[in-house]
C-alpha cells in the first residue's frame, strides 16, 4: 500500500511540474491578430492616410523576441481608387504581399507590475521585399493582463525601392509616417 501511495504521489508531482512548466511557457507568449497600423503621406498638395486593423504580432516575454506581420491588402483608404493605386502601382502587393518586423526588445521589462516603459526594438524590417536592420522606438504598457505596444516611426520610400511616378511625385511624400498600436493577450487564453 505504501508503495502505491508513493507511486501515486510521484505521478501527481510529475503532473504538477509538467502543468506548471506548460503554464509558464504559455504565459510567456502574447499575441494578437487585430493590431492597428496607420500611415500617412502628407504633402502640400494632398494628404493620404490608410489603416490596417489586422496586424499579427507575437511577443515572447522571456526572450523579448517580437514578430509583427501584416498583409498590405488589409490597408483601407478613404477611397477605392487610392487603395487600388497603393496595391497595384506602389506596393505591388501581389508580388510583395506582406510587411514585417522581426527582432528583439532591447530593454528588460517588469511585466509583473502595471505601467508604461519606454523601449526600443532592433531587428529586420521588411517592406516591398526589401529588408533593413532597424531600431524602432516606442512604449510597452502592461494593463490588466495585456501588453500594449505603441510605436511611431518613418519609412523612406527609396529605402524599400518603392517608386513613385513623376506625374504624382508631388502628391506622395517620400517619407511615410507610421503609427502602430498592438494589444497582445496571453496565448493560453
FISETI-268472 format. One line per 5 residues: number of its first residue (from 1); for each residue x, y, z of N, C-alpha, C. Coordinates in Angstrom, 1 decimal. Layout:
<atoms>
NUM	X:Y:Z:X:Y:Z:X:Y:Z; ... .
</atoms>
This chain:
<atoms>
1	0.8:-1.2:0.0:0.0:0.0:0.0:0.9:1.3:0.0; 1.9:1.3:0.8:2.8:2.4:0.9:3.5:2.6:-0.5; 3.8:1.5:-1.2:4.4:1.6:-2.5:3.5:2.3:-3.5; 2.2:1.9:-3.4:1.2:2.5:-4.3:1.0:4.0:-4.0; 1.0:4.4:-2.7:0.9:5.8:-2.3:2.1:6.6:-2.8 .
6	3.2:6.0:-2.7:4.5:6.7:-3.1:4.5:6.9:-4.6; 4.1:5.8:-5.4:4.0:5.9:-6.8:3.0:7.0:-7.3; 1.8:7.0:-6.6:0.8:7.9:-7.0:1.3:9.4:-6.7; 2.0:9.5:-5.5:2.5:10.8:-5.2:3.5:11.3:-6.2; 4.4:10.4:-6.7:5.3:10.8:-7.7:4.6:11.2:-9.0 .
11	3.6:10.4:-9.4:2.9:10.8:-10.6:2.2:12.1:-10.5; 1.6:12.4:-9.4:0.9:13.7:-9.2:2.0:14.9:-9.2; 3.1:14.7:-8.5:4.1:15.7:-8.5:4.6:15.9:-9.9; 4.8:14.8:-10.7:5.3:15.0:-12.1:4.3:15.7:-12.9; 3.0:15.4:-12.8:1.9:16.1:-13.5:1.9:17.6:-13.1 .
16	2.1:17.9:-11.8:2.0:19.3:-11.4:3.2:20.0:-12.0; 4.4:19.4:-12.0:5.6:20.1:-12.5:5.4:20.3:-14.0; 4.9:19.3:-14.7:4.6:19.4:-16.2:3.6:20.5:-16.4; 2.5:20.5:-15.7:1.5:21.5:-15.9:2.0:22.9:-15.6; 2.8:23.1:-14.5:3.4:24.4:-14.2:4.3:24.8:-15.3 .
21	5.2:23.9:-15.8:6.1:24.3:-16.9:5.3:24.7:-18.2; 4.3:24.0:-18.5:3.5:24.4:-19.7:2.8:25.7:-19.5; 2.3:26.0:-18.3:1.7:27.3:-18.0:2.7:28.4:-18.1; 4.0:28.2:-17.7:5.0:29.2:-17.8:5.3:29.5:-19.2; 5.5:28.5:-20.0:5.8:28.7:-21.4:4.6:29.4:-22.1 .
26	3.4:29.0:-21.9:2.3:29.6:-22.5:2.1:31.1:-22.0; 2.4:31.4:-20.8:2.2:32.7:-20.2:3.3:33.6:-20.8; 4.4:33.0:-21.3:5.5:33.9:-21.9:5.1:34.4:-23.3; 4.1:33.8:-23.9:3.8:34.2:-25.3:2.5:35.0:-25.3; 2.6:36.2:-25.9:1.4:37.1:-26.0:1.3:37.3:-27.5 .
31	0.0:37.4:-27.9:-0.2:37.6:-29.4:-1.5:38.4:-29.7; -1.6:38.8:-30.9:-2.8:39.5:-31.4:-2.9:39.2:-32.9; -4.2:39.3:-33.4:-4.4:39.3:-34.9:-5.2:40.5:-35.3; -5.2:41.5:-34.4:-6.0:42.7:-34.7:-5.2:43.9:-34.3; -3.9:43.9:-34.6:-3.1:45.1:-34.4:-3.4:46.2:-35.3 .
36	-3.3:47.4:-34.9:-3.6:48.6:-35.7:-2.4:49.3:-36.2; -2.2:49.4:-37.5:-1.1:50.2:-38.1:-1.7:51.2:-39.0; -1.3:52.5:-38.8:-1.8:53.6:-39.7:-0.5:54.2:-40.3; -0.7:54.7:-41.5:0.3:55.5:-42.1:-0.3:56.7:-42.8; 0.6:57.8:-42.9:0.2:59.0:-43.6:1.3:59.5:-44.5 .
41	0.9:60.1:-45.6:1.8:60.7:-46.5:1.2:62.1:-46.7; 1.9:63.1:-46.1:1.4:64.5:-46.1:2.3:65.3:-47.0; 1.7:66.0:-47.9:2.4:66.9:-48.8:1.5:68.2:-49.0; 2.0:69.2:-49.5:1.2:70.4:-49.6:0.0:70.2:-50.6; 0.1:69.3:-51.5:-0.9:69.0:-52.5:-2.0:68.0:-52.0 .
46	-1.6:67.0:-51.2:-2.5:66.0:-50.8:-2.0:65.3:-49.6; -3.0:64.9:-48.7:-2.7:64.1:-47.5:-3.4:62.7:-47.7; -2.6:61.7:-47.6:-3.1:60.4:-47.8:-2.9:59.6:-46.5; -4.0:58.9:-46.1:-3.9:58.1:-44.9:-4.6:56.8:-45.1; -4.1:55.8:-44.4:-4.6:54.4:-44.5:-4.5:53.7:-43.2 .
51	-5.3:52.7:-43.0:-5.3:52.0:-41.7:-5.4:50.5:-42.0; -4.7:49.7:-41.2:-4.7:48.3:-41.2:-5.0:47.8:-39.8; -6.2:47.1:-39.6:-6.6:46.7:-38.3:-6.4:45.1:-38.1; -5.6:44.6:-39.0:-5.4:43.1:-39.0:-4.0:42.7:-38.8; -3.2:43.5:-38.2:-1.8:43.2:-38.0:-1.6:42.0:-37.0 .
56	-0.7:41.1:-37.2:-0.5:40.0:-36.4:0.8:40.2:-35.6; 0.8:39.9:-34.3:2.1:40.0:-33.6:2.2:38.9:-32.5; 3.4:38.5:-32.3:3.7:37.6:-31.2:4.9:38.1:-30.4; 4.8:38.1:-29.1:5.9:38.6:-28.2:6.2:37.6:-27.2; 7.4:37.2:-27.1:7.9:36.2:-26.1:8.5:37.0:-25.0 .
61	7.8:37.0:-23.9:8.3:37.8:-22.7:9.6:37.3:-22.1; 9.9:36.1:-22.3:11.1:35.5:-21.7:12.3:35.9:-22.5; 12.2:35.8:-23.8:13.4:36.1:-24.7:13.3:37.5:-25.2; 12.2:38.2:-25.1:11.9:39.6:-25.6:11.9:39.6:-27.1; 11.7:38.5:-27.7:11.6:38.4:-29.2:10.2:38.9:-29.6 .
66	10.2:39.7:-30.7:8.9:40.3:-31.2:8.8:40.0:-32.7; 7.7:39.5:-33.1:7.5:39.3:-34.6:6.1:40.0:-34.9; 6.1:40.9:-35.9:4.9:41.5:-36.4:4.8:41.3:-37.9; 3.6:41.1:-38.4:3.4:40.8:-39.8:2.0:41.4:-40.2; 1.9:41.9:-41.4:0.6:42.4:-41.9:0.5:42.2:-43.4 .
71	-0.7:42.0:-43.8:-0.9:41.9:-45.3:-1.1:43.3:-45.8; -0.5:43.7:-46.9:-0.6:45.0:-47.4:-2.0:45.3:-48.0; -2.7:44.3:-48.5:-4.0:44.5:-49.0:-5.0:44.8:-47.9; -4.6:44.6:-46.6:-5.6:44.9:-45.5:-5.6:46.4:-45.1; -4.7:47.2:-45.8:-4.8:48.7:-45.6:-6.1:49.2:-46.2 .
76	-6.8:50.0:-45.5:-8.0:50.6:-46.0:-7.8:52.1:-46.2; -8.2:52.6:-47.3:-8.0:54.0:-47.7:-9.4:54.7:-47.7; -9.4:56.1:-47.8:-10.7:56.8:-47.8:-11.4:56.5:-49.1; -10.7:56.2:-50.2:-11.5:55.8:-51.4:-10.8:54.6:-52.1; -11.6:53.9:-52.9:-11.1:52.6:-53.5:-10.0:52.9:-54.5 .
81	-10.0:54.0:-55.2:-9.0:54.3:-56.2:-7.6:54.4:-55.6; -7.5:55.1:-54.4:-6.3:55.2:-53.7:-5.8:53.8:-53.3; -6.7:53.0:-52.8:-6.3:51.7:-52.4:-5.8:50.8:-53.5; -6.5:51.0:-54.7:-6.1:50.2:-55.9:-4.7:50.7:-56.3; -4.4:52.0:-56.4:-3.1:52.5:-56.8:-2.0:52.1:-55.8 .
86	-2.3:52.1:-54.5:-1.4:51.7:-53.4:-1.0:50.2:-53.7; -1.9:49.3:-53.9:-1.6:47.9:-54.0:-1.0:47.6:-55.4; -1.5:48.2:-56.4:-1.0:47.8:-57.8:0.2:48.6:-58.2; 0.2:49.9:-58.0:1.3:50.7:-58.6:2.5:50.9:-57.7; 2.3:51.0:-56.4:3.4:51.3:-55.4:3.9:50.1:-54.7 .
91	3.0:49.4:-54.0:3.5:48.3:-53.1:3.6:47.0:-53.9; 3.0:46.9:-55.1:3.0:45.7:-55.8:2.6:44.5:-54.9; 1.4:44.7:-54.3:1.0:43.7:-53.2:0.9:42.3:-53.7; 0.6:42.0:-54.9:0.5:40.6:-55.4:1.9:40.0:-55.3; 3.0:40.8:-55.6:4.3:40.3:-55.6:4.9:40.3:-54.2 .
96	4.6:41.4:-53.4:5.1:41.6:-52.1:3.9:41.7:-51.1; 3.3:40.6:-50.8:2.0:40.7:-50.0:2.1:41.2:-48.6; 3.3:41.1:-48.0:3.3:41.4:-46.5:4.5:42.4:-46.2; 4.3:43.0:-45.0:5.3:43.8:-44.4:5.6:43.1:-43.0; 6.8:43.2:-42.5:7.1:42.5:-41.3:8.2:43.2:-40.5 .
101	8.2:42.9:-39.2:9.3:43.3:-38.3:9.6:42.1:-37.4; 10.8:41.6:-37.4:11.2:40.5:-36.5:12.5:40.9:-35.8; 12.4:41.0:-34.5:13.5:41.5:-33.7:13.4:41.2:-32.2; 14.1:42.0:-31.5:14.1:41.8:-30.0:14.0:43.2:-29.3; 13.2:43.2:-28.3:13.1:44.4:-27.4:14.4:44.5:-26.7 .
106	15.0:45.7:-26.7:16.3:45.9:-26.1:16.4:46.0:-24.6; 15.3:46.4:-24.0:15.2:46.6:-22.6:14.4:45.5:-21.9; 14.9:45.1:-20.7:14.1:44.2:-19.8:12.9:44.9:-19.3; 11.8:44.3:-19.2:10.6:45.0:-18.7:10.0:44.1:-17.6; 9.6:44.8:-16.5:8.9:44.2:-15.4:7.5:44.0:-15.7 .
111	7.1:42.8:-16.2:5.7:42.6:-16.6:4.8:42.2:-15.5; 5.4:42.1:-14.3:4.7:41.8:-13.1:3.9:43.0:-12.5; 4.2:44.2:-13.0:3.5:45.3:-12.5:3.0:46.2:-13.6; 1.8:46.8:-13.4:1.3:47.6:-14.5:2.0:48.9:-14.6; 2.1:49.4:-15.8:2.7:50.7:-16.1:3.2:50.8:-17.5 .
116	3.9:51.9:-17.8:4.4:52.1:-19.2:5.9:52.2:-19.2; 6.6:51.6:-20.1:8.0:51.7:-20.2:8.4:52.1:-21.6; 9.4:53.0:-21.7:9.9:53.4:-23.0:10.9:52.3:-23.4; 10.8:51.8:-24.6:11.6:50.7:-25.1:12.0:51.0:-26.6; 12.9:50.2:-27.0:13.3:50.1:-28.4:13.5:48.7:-28.8 .
121	13.3:48.4:-30.1:13.4:47.0:-30.5:14.3:47.1:-31.8; 15.2:46.2:-31.9:16.1:46.1:-33.0:15.9:44.8:-33.8; 15.8:44.9:-35.1:15.5:43.7:-35.9:15.4:44.0:-37.3; 14.9:43.1:-38.1:14.7:43.2:-39.5:13.3:43.7:-39.9; 13.3:44.8:-40.6:12.1:45.5:-41.0:12.0:45.3:-42.5 .
126	10.9:44.6:-43.0:10.8:44.3:-44.4:9.5:44.9:-45.0; 9.7:45.7:-46.1:8.6:46.2:-46.8:8.9:46.2:-48.3; 8.0:45.8:-49.1:8.2:45.8:-50.6:9.3:44.8:-50.9; 9.5:43.8:-50.2:10.6:42.8:-50.4:12.0:43.3:-50.1; 12.1:44.5:-49.5:13.4:45.0:-49.1:13.5:45.0:-47.6 .
131	14.6:44.3:-47.1:14.8:44.2:-45.7:15.9:45.1:-45.2; 15.7:45.7:-44.0:16.7:46.6:-43.4:16.8:46.3:-41.9; 18.0:46.4:-41.3:18.1:46.4:-39.9:17.6:47.7:-39.4; 16.7:47.7:-38.5:16.2:49.0:-37.9:16.0:48.9:-36.4; 16.2:50.0:-35.7:15.8:50.1:-34.3:14.6:51.0:-34.2 .
136	13.5:50.5:-33.8:12.3:51.2:-33.6:12.0:51.6:-32.2; 11.6:52.8:-31.9:11.3:53.2:-30.5:9.8:53.3:-30.3; 9.5:53.1:-29.0:8.1:53.1:-28.6:7.9:52.9:-27.1; 6.7:52.4:-26.8:6.4:52.1:-25.4:5.8:50.7:-25.3; 5.9:50.1:-24.2:5.2:48.9:-23.8:4.5:49.2:-22.5 .
141	3.2:49.0:-22.5:2.3:49.2:-21.4:1.8:47.8:-20.9; 1.8:47.6:-19.6:1.2:46.4:-19.0:-0.1:46.9:-18.4; -1.2:46.3:-18.8:-2.5:46.7:-18.3:-3.5:45.6:-18.3; -4.0:45.2:-17.1:-5.0:44.2:-16.9:-4.7:42.9:-17.6; -3.5:42.4:-17.5:-3.1:41.2:-18.1:-2.8:41.2:-19.6 .
146	-2.7:42.4:-20.2:-2.4:42.6:-21.6:-1.1:43.4:-21.7; -0.5:43.3:-22.8:0.7:44.1:-23.2:0.3:44.9:-24.4; 0.5:46.2:-24.3:0.2:47.2:-25.3:1.5:47.8:-25.9; 1.7:47.5:-27.2:2.9:48.0:-27.8:2.5:49.2:-28.7; 3.1:50.4:-28.5:2.9:51.6:-29.3:4.2:52.0:-29.9 .
151	4.2:52.4:-31.2:5.4:52.9:-31.8:5.0:53.9:-32.9; 5.9:54.8:-33.2:5.8:55.8:-34.3:7.1:55.8:-34.9; 7.2:55.7:-36.3:8.4:55.8:-36.9:8.2:56.2:-38.4; 9.3:56.4:-39.1:9.2:56.8:-40.5:9.8:55.7:-41.4; 9.2:55.7:-42.6:9.7:54.8:-43.7:10.0:55.6:-44.9 .
156	11.3:55.5:-45.3:11.7:56.2:-46.5:11.4:55.3:-47.7; 10.7:55.8:-48.7:10.3:55.0:-49.9:11.5:54.5:-50.6; 12.5:55.3:-50.8:13.7:54.9:-51.6:14.4:53.7:-50.9; 14.3:53.6:-49.5:15.0:52.5:-48.8:14.4:51.2:-49.1; 13.1:51.2:-49.6:12.4:49.9:-49.9:12.1:49.8:-51.4 .
161	12.8:50.6:-52.2:12.6:50.6:-53.7:11.2:50.7:-54.1; 10.5:51.7:-53.4:9.1:52.0:-53.8:9.1:53.2:-54.7; 8.8:53.0:-56.0:8.9:54.0:-57.0:7.5:54.8:-57.1; 7.7:56.1:-57.2:6.5:57.0:-57.4:6.6:57.6:-58.7; 5.6:57.4:-59.6:5.7:58.0:-60.9:5.8:59.6:-60.8 .
166	6.5:60.2:-61.8:6.7:61.6:-61.8:5.4:62.4:-61.8; 4.4:61.9:-62.4:3.1:62.6:-62.5:2.5:62.8:-61.2; 2.7:61.9:-60.2:2.1:62.1:-58.9:3.2:62.3:-57.8; 4.4:62.6:-58.2:5.5:62.8:-57.3:5.3:63.8:-56.2; 4.6:64.9:-56.6:4.4:66.0:-55.6:3.2:65.7:-54.7 .
171	2.5:64.6:-55.0:1.3:64.3:-54.1:1.6:63.2:-53.1; 2.8:62.6:-53.2:3.1:61.5:-52.3:4.4:61.8:-51.6; 4.4:61.8:-50.3:5.6:62.1:-49.5:6.7:61.0:-49.7; 7.9:61.4:-49.7:9.0:60.4:-49.8:9.3:59.7:-48.5; 8.8:60.3:-47.4:8.9:59.8:-46.1:7.5:59.6:-45.5 .
176	7.2:58.3:-45.2:5.9:58.0:-44.7:5.9:57.9:-43.2; 4.9:58.5:-42.6:4.8:58.4:-41.1:4.0:57.2:-40.7; 4.5:56.4:-39.8:3.8:55.2:-39.4:3.5:55.2:-37.9; 2.3:54.8:-37.5:1.9:54.7:-36.1:1.3:53.3:-36.0; 1.8:52.6:-34.9:1.3:51.2:-34.7:0.9:51.1:-33.2 .
181	-0.2:50.4:-33.0:-0.6:50.0:-31.6:-1.2:48.6:-31.7; -0.6:47.7:-30.8:-0.9:46.3:-30.8:-1.2:46.0:-29.3; -2.4:45.4:-29.1:-2.8:45.0:-27.7:-2.7:43.4:-27.8; -1.7:42.9:-27.0:-1.5:41.5:-27.0:-2.0:40.8:-25.7; -2.6:39.6:-25.9:-3.1:38.9:-24.7:-2.3:37.6:-24.6 .
186	-2.3:37.0:-23.4:-1.6:35.7:-23.3:-2.2:34.7:-24.3; -1.3:33.9:-24.9:-1.8:32.9:-25.9:-2.5:31.7:-25.3; -2.4:31.5:-24.0:-3.1:30.4:-23.4:-4.5:30.7:-23.1; -5.0:31.9:-23.4:-6.4:32.2:-23.1:-7.3:32.2:-24.3 .
</atoms>
